[in-house]
Amino acid sequence: MHPVSSAPDVALCPACGASRVRVRAAVAAEVEVGRGPRLEEWTVMAVHLEDGGFDEGATAWCTACGWRGVVADLELALR
């Protein structure tokens, strides 16, 4: 996922109007493992990250003012 620029005057945070907030997103990881030096150990050989995402119930927060809520709250702020 790459950052996307937005117009600086778009208020996204419902509390302070900040144009940027953070959203907790889920990402799936596929981990390739092999035997470690000892039988009871595993060694991570490779990690492959899959695309992730979030829905309207995902946790959201504003680093500018400390507001906490969910993505649905942000969607209401944009209307």
C-alpha positions, 0 to 999 in steps of 0.5 A: 500500500502506498500513501495517497495525497489528498487535498489539504483542506479535506477535514477527515478527523471528526473532532479536530478536522485534521486531514490525516488519520490512522486506520488499523488494517489487517494484513495476511502474511505467508511465512516460509519456514525450515528446520533450525540448527536444533530439532525444536527450532524453526528458521524463517526463510521468507515472508510474503505479505498479501494485500490487506484492508479494512472495513467500516468497523476498523479502529481509527485514530487521529494523531493530531488531537487523540480522537479514537473511533472507527472508519464509519465515523470518518465516512460520516465526517466526509458527508 
